[in-house]
Amino acid sequence: MQPIKDDRSFLKLLLLSIITFGIYEFWHLHHWTKDINTLCKDDGKNNEGVLLYILFTLLTCGLFPVFWWFKAADRLARAAVRESVAVDISGGKVLLLCIAGMFTWGIFIWYAQYLVMQATNDLAVNYNSKYVYAKSVVDGLKGSSEDA
């Protein structure tokens, strides 16, 4: 099992997206989506990948990202409840921030992305300690007992 990235930085995402004219954001979104789907695999749903994200964004004249962020936040909030991890996020909160962002040049949308990123980081820390690092310790102990 591979560890999930638990140190995402919103400032890094913003700066690299500006420098690369948005290309980094799609690369980041691809990996972020895979991590969200891994963290929330128990709910049986999936967030769409980058190609569908771009296609649906074009087809809906830019409204699809609002749905995507709502869905990601809702899935993370439910996963946090299942895993007993405290996060400051909900689908409704992100939806309201995205709608408000449409009238504030995207500032609240960036804040919504920040909240989703923080929730992902918090859940990733929990996931890594529970499933990745704990498993490697157990595997190491099994290997030691077999050597003896």
PAPATOR-653704 format. One record per residue: residue number from 0; residue in one letter; x, y, z of N, C-alpha, C in turn. Coordinates in Angstrom, 3 decimals. Atoms other than C-alpha are relative to their C-alpha. Layout:
<nodes>
+------+------+----------+----------+----------+----------+----------+----------+----------+----------+----------+
! resi ! resn !      n.x !      n.y !      n.z !     ca.x !     ca.y !     ca.z !      c.x !      c.y !      c.z !
+------+------+----------+----------+----------+----------+----------+----------+----------+----------+----------+
!  NUM !    A !        X !        Y !        Z !        X !        Y !        Z !        X !        Y !        Z !
...
+------+------+----------+----------+----------+----------+----------+----------+----------+----------+----------+
</nodes>
This chain:
<nodes>
+------+------+----------+----------+----------+----------+----------+----------+----------+----------+----------+
! resi ! resn !      n.x !      n.y !      n.z !     ca.x !     ca.y !     ca.z !      c.x !      c.y !      c.z !
+------+------+----------+----------+----------+----------+----------+----------+----------+----------+----------+
!    0 !    M !    0.838 !   -1.180 !    0.000 !    0.000 !    0.000 !    0.000 !    0.884 !    1.245 !    0.000 !
!    1 !    Q !   -0.764 !   -1.244 !    0.097 !    1.362 !    3.403 !   -0.985 !   -0.609 !    1.061 !    0.919 !
!    2 !    P !    0.544 !   -1.083 !   -0.824 !    1.044 !    6.339 !    1.423 !   -0.646 !    1.076 !   -0.878 !
!    3 !    I !    0.682 !   -1.098 !    0.684 !   -1.278 !    9.155 !    0.419 !    0.665 !    1.297 !    0.424 !
!    4 !    K !   -0.638 !   -1.297 !   -0.275 !    0.211 !   12.637 !    0.171 !   -0.826 !    0.741 !    1.050 !
!    5 !    D !    0.727 !   -0.653 !   -1.091 !   -0.697 !   14.411 !    3.410 !    0.527 !    1.400 !    0.319 !
!    6 !    D !   -0.558 !   -1.334 !   -0.243 !    1.148 !   17.719 !    3.031 !   -0.260 !    0.937 !   -1.185 !
!    7 !    R !    0.330 !   -0.888 !    1.127 !   -0.619 !   19.428 !    0.134 !   -0.037 !    1.448 !    0.482 !
!    8 !    S !   -0.055 !   -1.417 !   -0.340 !   -0.089 !   23.175 !    0.123 !   -0.822 !    0.795 !   -1.008 !
!    9 !    F !    0.825 !   -0.803 !    0.890 !   -2.692 !   25.534 !   -1.263 !    0.830 !    1.093 !   -0.658 !
!   10 !    L !   -0.846 !   -1.054 !    0.561 !   -0.096 !   28.281 !   -1.745 !    0.838 !   -0.537 !   -1.157 !
!   11 !    K !   -0.773 !    0.628 !    1.074 !    2.078 !   25.922 !   -3.809 !   -0.879 !   -0.246 !   -1.221 !
!   12 !    L !    0.934 !    0.239 !    1.097 !   -0.945 !   24.928 !   -5.902 !   -0.312 !    1.297 !   -0.736 !
!   13 !    L !    0.351 !   -1.290 !    0.604 !   -1.886 !   28.556 !   -6.507 !    1.172 !    0.574 !   -0.797 !
!   14 !    L !   -1.162 !   -0.583 !    0.683 !    1.639 !   29.735 !   -7.388 !    0.406 !   -0.798 !   -1.235 !
!   15 !    L !   -0.392 !    0.808 !    1.150 !    2.481 !   26.802 !   -9.645 !   -1.056 !    0.015 !   -1.107 !
!   16 !    S !    1.054 !   -0.121 !    1.014 !   -0.886 !   27.089 !  -11.382 !    0.150 !    1.297 !   -0.786 !
!   17 !    I !   -0.208 !   -1.283 !    0.677 !   -0.162 !   30.731 !  -12.157 !    1.223 !   -0.078 !   -0.916 !
!   18 !    I !   -1.245 !    0.085 !    0.779 !    3.397 !   30.012 !  -13.337 !   -0.173 !   -0.869 !   -1.244 !
!   19 !    T !    0.163 !    0.938 !    1.120 !    2.302 !   27.111 !  -15.581 !   -1.281 !    0.262 !   -0.793 !
!   20 !    F !    1.228 !   -0.380 !    0.704 !   -0.839 !   28.891 !  -16.838 !   -1.098 !   -1.052 !    0.161 !
!   21 !    G !    1.074 !    0.926 !   -0.323 !   -3.126 !   26.332 !  -15.160 !    0.294 !   -1.464 !   -0.249 !
!   22 !    I !   -0.308 !    1.405 !    0.301 !   -1.419 !   23.162 !  -16.352 !    0.261 !   -0.785 !    1.280 !
!   23 !    Y !   -0.286 !    0.694 !   -1.255 !   -0.144 !   22.283 !  -12.872 !   -1.282 !   -0.338 !    0.741 !
!   24 !    E !    1.254 !    0.259 !   -0.711 !   -3.672 !   22.538 !  -11.488 !   -0.646 !   -1.300 !   -0.484 !
!   25 !    F !    0.585 !    1.243 !    0.519 !   -4.858 !   19.741 !  -13.787 !    0.821 !   -1.217 !    0.425 !
!   26 !    W !   -0.851 !    1.100 !   -0.465 !   -1.872 !   17.544 !  -12.899 !   -0.287 !   -0.283 !    1.471 !
!   27 !    H !    0.284 !    0.118 !   -1.432 !   -2.508 !   18.213 !   -9.212 !   -1.386 !   -0.598 !    0.223 !
!   28 !    L !    1.367 !    0.489 !   -0.136 !   -6.246 !   17.578 !   -9.623 !   -0.075 !   -1.500 !   -0.304 !
!   29 !    H !   -0.026 !    1.427 !    0.339 !   -5.514 !   14.206 !  -11.249 !    0.426 !   -0.832 !    1.214 !
!   30 !    H !   -0.511 !    0.746 !   -1.148 !   -3.478 !   13.008 !   -8.242 !   -0.895 !    0.175 !    1.225 !
!   31 !    W !    0.889 !   -0.295 !   -1.122 !   -5.801 !   14.662 !   -5.734 !   -1.266 !   -0.855 !   -0.104 !
!   32 !    T !    1.203 !    0.807 !    0.213 !   -8.813 !   12.881 !   -7.261 !    0.259 !   -1.462 !    0.341 !
!   33 !    K !   -0.339 !    1.390 !   -0.331 !   -7.071 !    9.520 !   -7.011 !    0.075 !   -0.186 !    1.514 !
!   34 !    D !   -0.103 !    0.101 !   -1.459 !   -6.319 !   10.209 !   -3.337 !   -1.366 !    0.100 !    0.665 !
!   35 !    I !    1.358 !   -0.113 !   -0.557 !   -9.886 !   11.327 !   -2.587 !   -0.757 !   -1.307 !   -0.206 !
!   36 !    N !    0.688 !    1.261 !    0.266 !  -11.221 !    8.186 !   -4.244 !    0.531 !   -1.121 !    0.888 !
!   37 !    T !   -0.568 !    1.002 !   -0.910 !   -8.827 !    6.073 !   -2.136 !   -0.484 !    0.225 !    1.425 !
!   38 !    L !    0.435 !   -0.307 !   -1.368 !   -9.726 !    7.851 !    1.110 !   -1.474 !   -0.309 !    0.222 !
!   39 !    C !    1.453 !    0.159 !   -0.123 !  -13.450 !    7.528 !    0.412 !   -0.509 !   -1.267 !   -0.675 !
!   40 !    K !    0.387 !    1.188 !    0.763 !  -13.485 !    4.087 !   -1.199 !   -1.159 !   -0.762 !    0.632 !
!   41 !    D !    1.069 !    0.724 !   -0.681 !  -15.924 !    2.750 !    1.413 !   -1.401 !    0.452 !   -0.402 !
!   42 !    D !    1.337 !   -0.470 !    0.370 !  -18.784 !    4.862 !    0.041 !   -0.464 !   -0.508 !   -1.365 !
!   43 !    G !    0.380 !    0.592 !    1.279 !  -18.738 !    3.092 !   -3.329 !   -0.165 !    0.989 !   -1.145 !
!   44 !    K !    0.120 !   -1.031 !    1.041 !  -18.632 !    6.367 !   -5.308 !    1.394 !    0.351 !   -0.506 !
!   45 !    N !   -1.266 !   -0.499 !    0.541 !  -15.936 !    7.969 !   -7.437 !   -0.176 !    1.432 !   -0.468 !
!   46 !    N !   -0.028 !   -1.317 !    0.615 !  -15.054 !   11.530 !   -8.313 !    0.558 !   -0.155 !   -1.406 !
!   47 !    E !   -0.439 !    0.080 !    1.385 !  -14.583 !   12.061 !  -12.030 !    1.455 !    0.441 !   -0.117 !
!   48 !    G !   -1.387 !   -0.347 !    0.252 !  -11.049 !   12.270 !  -13.369 !    0.126 !    1.315 !   -0.755 !
!   49 !    V !   -0.295 !   -1.302 !    0.599 !   -9.403 !   15.260 !  -15.015 !   -0.615 !    0.156 !   -1.387 !
!   50 !    L !    0.548 !   -0.136 !    1.363 !  -10.498 !   14.519 !  -18.588 !   -1.501 !    0.251 !    0.027 !
!   51 !    L !    1.445 !   -0.247 !   -0.123 !  -14.162 !   14.278 !  -17.599 !   -0.272 !    1.358 !    0.658 !
!   52 !    Y !    0.124 !   -1.302 !   -0.655 !  -13.704 !   17.313 !  -15.345 !    0.072 !    1.121 !   -1.044 !
!   53 !    I !   -0.164 !   -1.021 !    1.042 !  -12.477 !   19.369 !  -18.312 !   -1.178 !   -0.037 !   -0.972 !
!   54 !    L !    1.097 !    0.138 !    0.952 !  -15.125 !   17.995 !  -20.691 !   -1.310 !    0.527 !    0.567 !
!   55 !    F !    1.260 !   -0.449 !   -0.598 !  -18.045 !   18.542 !  -18.311 !    0.029 !    1.491 !    0.338 !
!   56 !    T !   -0.113 !   -1.443 !   -0.251 !  -16.729 !   22.000 !  -17.396 !   -0.311 !    0.774 !   -1.275 !
!   57 !    L !    0.289 !   -0.661 !    1.278 !  -16.816 !   22.972 !  -21.079 !   -1.469 !   -0.145 !   -0.385 !
!   58 !    L !    1.397 !    0.246 !    0.381 !  -20.227 !   21.387 !  -21.651 !   -0.998 !    0.772 !    0.868 !
!   59 !    T !    0.913 !   -0.704 !   -0.910 !  -21.784 !   23.119 !  -18.624 !    0.358 !    1.476 !    0.165 !
!   60 !    C !   -0.419 !   -1.415 !   -0.045 !  -20.147 !   26.498 !  -19.278 !    0.582 !    0.387 !    1.360 !
!   61 !    G !   -0.708 !   -0.306 !   -1.236 !  -18.092 !   26.305 !  -16.108 !   -0.723 !   -0.347 !    1.285 !
!   62 !    L !    0.733 !    0.315 !   -1.225 !  -20.728 !   25.036 !  -13.669 !    0.389 !   -1.351 !    0.610 !
!   63 !    F !   -0.329 !    1.330 !   -0.517 !  -19.464 !   21.459 !  -13.322 !    0.968 !    0.029 !    1.182 !
!   64 !    P !   -0.902 !    0.000 !   -1.162 !  -16.566 !   22.340 !  -10.958 !   -0.725 !    0.233 !    1.327 !
!   65 !    V !    0.764 !   -0.215 !   -1.234 !  -19.135 !   23.562 !   -8.416 !   -0.535 !   -1.343 !    0.494 !
!   66 !    F !    0.502 !    1.324 !   -0.364 !  -20.743 !   20.103 !   -8.450 !    1.149 !   -0.902 !    0.449 !
!   67 !    W !   -1.136 !    0.854 !   -0.322 !  -17.335 !   18.395 !   -8.390 !    0.518 !    0.295 !    1.403 !
!   68 !    W !   -0.510 !   -0.376 !   -1.321 !  -16.135 !   20.356 !   -5.343 !   -1.003 !   -0.353 !    1.090 !
!   69 !    F !    1.038 !    0.398 !   -0.961 !  -19.468 !   19.778 !   -3.573 !    0.102 !   -1.496 !    0.284 !
!   70 !    K !   -0.061 !    1.455 !   -0.140 !  -19.210 !   16.037 !   -4.210 !    1.254 !   -0.431 !    0.766 !
!   71 !    A !   -1.244 !    0.339 !   -0.693 !  -15.560 !   15.869 !   -3.080 !   -0.096 !    0.346 !    1.490 !
!   72 !    A !    0.116 !   -0.429 !   -1.394 !  -16.285 !   17.826 !    0.115 !   -0.971 !   -0.895 !    0.767 !
!   73 !    D !    0.989 !    0.851 !   -0.652 !  -19.355 !   15.745 !    0.907 !    0.580 !   -1.386 !    0.279 !
!   74 !    R !   -0.610 !    1.323 !   -0.187 !  -17.469 !   12.474 !    0.411 !    1.051 !    0.046 !    1.107 !
!   75 !    L !   -1.031 !   -0.115 !   -1.032 !  -14.559 !   13.688 !    2.572 !   -0.613 !    0.183 !    1.390 !
!   76 !    A !    0.664 !   -0.212 !   -1.290 !  -16.900 !   14.887 !    5.334 !   -0.577 !   -1.306 !    0.529 !
!   77 !    R !    0.562 !    1.294 !   -0.426 !  -18.650 !   11.503 !    5.415 !    1.108 !   -0.977 !    0.393 !
!   78 !    A !   -1.134 !    0.866 !   -0.344 !  -15.313 !    9.662 !    5.409 !    0.593 !    0.417 !    1.347 !
!   79 !    A !   -0.535 !   -0.489 !   -1.272 !  -14.148 !   11.861 !    8.291 !   -0.856 !   -0.480 !    1.170 !
!   80 !    V !    0.883 !    0.503 !   -1.053 !  -17.198 !   10.864 !   10.328 !    0.254 !   -1.494 !    0.220 !
!   81 !    R !   -0.259 !    1.446 !   -0.111 !  -16.579 !    7.159 !    9.568 !    1.321 !   -0.291 !    0.707 !
!   82 !    E !   -1.347 !    0.226 !   -0.550 !  -12.900 !    7.469 !   10.543 !    0.251 !    0.767 !    1.294 !
!   83 !    S !   -0.118 !   -0.809 !   -1.225 !  -13.525 !    9.786 !   13.552 !    1.129 !    1.020 !   -0.098 !
!   84 !    V !   -0.986 !   -1.055 !    0.217 !  -11.361 !   12.560 !   12.095 !   -0.751 !    1.330 !   -0.044 !
!   85 !    A !    0.655 !   -1.309 !   -0.040 !  -12.286 !   16.179 !   12.845 !    0.430 !    0.828 !   -1.209 !
!   86 !    V !   -0.273 !   -0.877 !    1.139 !  -12.559 !   18.261 !    9.665 !   -1.040 !    1.118 !   -0.012 !
!   87 !    D !    0.879 !   -1.162 !    0.059 !  -14.076 !   21.677 !    9.064 !   -0.533 !    0.137 !   -1.417 !
!   88 !    I !    0.464 !   -0.006 !    1.377 !  -15.905 !   20.865 !    5.847 !   -1.330 !   -0.725 !   -0.100 !
!   89 !    S !    1.228 !    0.715 !    0.363 !  -19.246 !   19.857 !    4.420 !   -0.302 !    0.362 !   -1.450 !
!   90 !    G !    0.370 !   -0.282 !    1.383 !  -20.696 !   19.665 !    0.943 !   -0.756 !    1.309 !   -0.120 !
!   91 !    G !    0.788 !   -1.235 !    0.024 !  -23.151 !   22.453 !    1.743 !    0.852 !    1.249 !    0.163 !
!   92 !    K !   -0.887 !   -1.145 !   -0.225 !  -20.434 !   24.777 !    3.019 !    0.789 !    0.325 !   -1.264 !
!   93 !    V !   -0.772 !   -0.205 !    1.224 !  -18.351 !   24.266 !   -0.119 !   -0.901 !    0.507 !   -1.116 !
!   94 !    L !    0.953 !   -0.473 !    1.014 !  -21.421 !   24.724 !   -2.340 !   -0.287 !    1.485 !    0.190 !
!   95 !    L !    0.256 !   -1.424 !   -0.259 !  -22.220 !   28.056 !   -0.663 !    1.226 !    0.861 !   -0.320 !
!   96 !    L !   -1.214 !   -0.751 !    0.309 !  -18.590 !   29.176 !   -0.951 !    0.219 !    0.112 !   -1.505 !
!   97 !    C !   -0.155 !   -0.044 !    1.463 !  -18.517 !   28.259 !   -4.651 !   -0.994 !    0.975 !   -0.632 !
!   98 !    I !    0.997 !   -0.935 !    0.526 !  -21.732 !   30.180 !   -5.317 !    0.409 !    1.437 !    0.330 !
!   99 !    A !   -0.473 !   -1.335 !   -0.378 !  -20.396 !   33.179 !   -3.370 !    1.217 !    0.388 !   -0.832 !
!  100 !    G !   -1.195 !   -0.265 !    0.805 !  -17.152 !   32.857 !   -5.336 !   -0.324 !    0.488 !   -1.398 !
!  101 !    M !    0.400 !   -0.468 !    1.328 !  -19.043 !   33.447 !   -8.573 !   -0.210 !    1.514 !   -0.024 !
!  102 !    F !    0.242 !   -1.439 !   -0.089 !  -19.722 !   36.983 !   -7.332 !    1.180 !    0.761 !    0.594 !
!  103 !    T !   -1.164 !   -0.648 !   -0.630 !  -16.300 !   37.667 !   -5.772 !    1.298 !   -0.358 !   -0.715 !
!  104 !    W !   -1.175 !    0.286 !    0.825 !  -13.887 !   36.906 !   -8.615 !    0.722 !   -1.278 !    0.432 !
!  105 !    G !   -0.560 !    1.303 !   -0.333 !  -13.333 !   33.373 !   -7.331 !    0.686 !   -0.117 !    1.340 !
!  106 !    I !   -0.723 !    0.040 !   -1.275 !  -11.909 !   34.276 !   -3.933 !   -0.574 !   -1.071 !    0.923 !
!  107 !    F !    0.602 !    1.009 !   -0.871 !  -14.404 !   32.105 !   -2.037 !    0.155 !   -1.407 !   -0.576 !
!  108 !    I !   -0.251 !    1.315 !    0.613 !  -13.879 !   29.265 !   -4.519 !    1.384 !   -0.484 !    0.418 !
!  109 !    W !   -1.341 !    0.377 !   -0.460 !  -10.188 !   29.318 !   -3.620 !   -0.037 !   -0.444 !    1.457 !
!  110 !    Y !    0.119 !    0.383 !   -1.407 !  -11.146 !   29.186 !    0.054 !   -0.645 !   -1.389 !    0.123 !
!  111 !    A !    0.628 !    1.326 !    0.008 !  -13.403 !   26.197 !   -0.671 !    1.027 !   -1.066 !   -0.365 !
!  112 !    Q !   -1.053 !    0.948 !    0.370 !  -10.484 !   24.458 !   -2.407 !    0.979 !   -0.205 !    1.164 !
!  113 !    Y !   -0.883 !    0.092 !   -1.161 !   -8.310 !   25.232 !    0.606 !   -0.597 !   -0.926 !    1.062 !
!  114 !    L !    0.657 !    0.842 !   -0.999 !  -10.862 !   23.617 !    2.950 !    0.002 !   -1.473 !   -0.417 !
!  115 !    V !   -0.014 !    1.376 !    0.498 !  -11.120 !   20.512 !    0.762 !    1.412 !   -0.569 !    0.106 !
!  116 !    M !   -1.390 !    0.457 !   -0.086 !   -7.324 !   20.304 !    0.653 !    0.379 !   -0.329 !    1.440 !
!  117 !    Q !   -0.312 !    0.261 !   -1.403 !   -7.050 !   20.547 !    4.443 !   -0.686 !   -1.271 !    0.492 !
!  118 !    A !    0.706 !    1.231 !   -0.383 !   -9.685 !   17.843 !    4.899 !    0.693 !   -1.223 !   -0.587 !
!  119 !    T !   -0.726 !    1.103 !    0.637 !   -7.810 !   15.637 !    2.435 !    1.287 !   -0.291 !    0.766 !
!  120 !    N !   -1.237 !    0.184 !   -0.773 !   -4.552 !   16.208 !    4.351 !   -0.280 !   -0.691 !    1.331 !
!  121 !    D !    0.326 !    0.583 !   -1.297 !   -6.206 !   15.380 !    7.688 !   -0.376 !   -1.474 !   -0.129 !
!  122 !    L !    0.387 !    1.398 !    0.212 !   -7.782 !   12.196 !    6.351 !    1.186 !   -0.842 !   -0.475 !
!  123 !    A !   -1.171 !    0.727 !    0.480 !   -4.526 !   11.218 !    4.614 !    0.934 !   -0.361 !    1.150 !
!  124 !    V !   -0.830 !    0.302 !   -1.176 !   -2.596 !   11.460 !    7.887 !   -0.595 !   -1.200 !    0.739 !
!  125 !    N !    0.682 !    1.110 !   -0.670 !   -5.178 !    9.178 !    9.493 !    0.151 !   -1.293 !   -0.800 !
!  126 !    Y !   -0.101 !    1.174 !    0.872 !   -5.160 !    6.773 !    6.516 !    1.408 !   -0.592 !    0.032 !
!  127 !    N !   -1.387 !    0.472 !    0.014 !   -1.368 !    6.577 !    6.401 !    0.376 !   -0.675 !    1.319 !
!  128 !    S !   -0.362 !    0.591 !   -1.289 !   -1.030 !    5.916 !   10.133 !   -0.755 !   -1.287 !    0.260 !
!  129 !    K !    0.836 !    1.165 !   -0.265 !   -3.841 !    3.371 !   10.147 !    0.285 !   -1.165 !   -0.940 !
!  130 !    Y !   -0.059 !    1.060 !    0.996 !   -3.319 !    1.434 !    6.938 !    1.380 !   -0.218 !   -0.622 !
!  131 !    V !   -1.284 !    0.133 !    0.689 !    0.146 !    2.126 !    5.529 !    1.115 !   -0.279 !    0.998 !
!  132 !    Y !   -1.122 !    0.140 !   -0.917 !    2.589 !    2.630 !    8.384 !   -0.238 !   -1.107 !    1.015 !
!  133 !    A !    0.296 !    1.078 !   -0.947 !    0.830 !    0.281 !   10.822 !    0.208 !   -1.356 !   -0.671 !
!  134 !    K !   -0.173 !    1.250 !    0.735 !    0.819 !   -2.447 !    8.160 !    1.486 !   -0.312 !   -0.186 !
!  135 !    S !   -1.436 !    0.246 !    0.193 !    4.551 !   -1.978 !    7.502 !    0.662 !   -0.432 !    1.306 !
!  136 !    V !   -0.538 !    0.423 !   -1.295 !    5.277 !   -2.319 !   11.242 !   -0.365 !   -1.460 !    0.258 !
!  137 !    V !    0.441 !    1.384 !   -0.190 !    3.195 !   -5.507 !   11.424 !    0.776 !   -0.934 !   -0.921 !
!  138 !    D !   -0.772 !    0.823 !    0.932 !    4.916 !   -6.875 !    8.319 !    1.443 !   -0.156 !    0.462 !
!  139 !    G !   -1.357 !    0.066 !   -0.526 !    8.281 !   -6.029 !    9.870 !    0.105 !   -0.948 !    1.181 !
!  140 !    L !    0.004 !    0.923 !   -1.140 !    7.355 !   -7.885 !   13.048 !   -0.150 !   -1.441 !   -0.455 !
!  141 !    K !    0.158 !    1.354 !    0.538 !    6.233 !  -10.903 !   11.037 !    1.323 !   -0.495 !   -0.572 !
!  142 !    G !   -1.297 !    0.361 !    0.566 !    9.562 !  -10.887 !    9.198 !    1.018 !   -0.331 !    1.064 !
!  143 !    S !   -0.937 !    0.238 !   -1.098 !   11.503 !  -10.722 !   12.504 !   -0.276 !   -1.343 !    0.656 !
!  144 !    S !    0.325 !    1.265 !   -0.655 !    9.607 !  -13.658 !   13.984 !    0.342 !   -1.185 !   -0.895 !
!  145 !    E !   -0.345 !    1.079 !    0.918 !   10.230 !  -15.744 !   10.874 !    1.509 !   -0.236 !   -0.024 !
!  146 !    D !   -1.465 !    0.115 !   -0.009 !   13.977 !  -15.029 !   11.096 !    0.487 !   -0.769 !    1.234 !
!  147 !    A !   -0.440 !    0.599 !   -1.274 !   14.131 !  -16.327 !   14.676 !   -0.148 !   -1.480 !    0.064 !
+------+------+----------+----------+----------+----------+----------+----------+----------+----------+----------+
</nodes>
